Amino acid sequence: MTDLTDRMRTCAAAIAVEQASTRHDEVPLLYTDAAALLLAAATEIELLTGPIDLGEPMEVIEPPPPNFTIDHTPSAMWIGDDLKPIPNAPPSKNACPKCDSRAQKTVRKKGKSLWLVCPVCDHAWTR
């Protein structure tokens, strides 16, 4: 219920801010009544439901010792540069077959077929 009462109080605060910026004569009375009704309802709901039990506090976990290391075997090898091709990797359908570039390709029409052209090595191929 605290979420509902918090939202009701937030609406009441927004109405109060809107009331200060409004120039009409009848609207501020409506805003005042709506804000007062929301605040009263939030207070009544809180009185009926009582305080919310937040549960037991969590235990403090001790930090690991300073010389703590995790022994694991890497599942993949890091090549060191993302631009180098991985040896024996399956060919990508989006990569250039000559230089393995994944840059955006240019499409050219030759006769009735479309050719992809690599912007890095200028190699042309069809799929």
Secondary structure, 3 states (H helix, E strand, C coil): CHHHHHHHHHHHHHHHHHHHHCCCCCHHHHHHHHHHHHHHHHHHHHHHHCCCCCCCCCCCCCCCCCCCCCCCCCCCCCCCCCCCCCCCCCCCCCCCCCCCCCCCCEEEEECCEEEEECCCCCCEECC
